[in-house]
Amino acid sequence: MKRERVLYNEMEYIVLFKYSSGYWEVRDAQKERYYKVELVHHSQLKDYTK
């Protein structure tokens, strides 16, 4: 399954959940085994396109 990817602090993150408050749960896409979730406001995120 493909997940939505975004840029945060110039690093690639995977979106896990979007809250109605505007905050999104994201995790680092490069550290697949290290599952640290961050809560970030969507205004701090950029679309990721390869």
C-alpha positions, 0 to 999 in steps of 0.5 A, a space after each residue: 500500500 502506498 502512503 502519502 509522503 511529505 517533507 518536514 525539516 527537509 526530510 521525507 515523512 510518511 503521513 499516518 493520520 490527519 486530524 480535523 484540528 490541522 495536525 498530522 501524525 507523521 513518521 520518518 520514511 528513512 527509518 522504517 524500523 524506528 517508529 517514532 511518530 511526530 505530531 506536526 501542523 499541516 502548514 509546516 509540511 510540503 508535498 513530496 514529489 520525486 
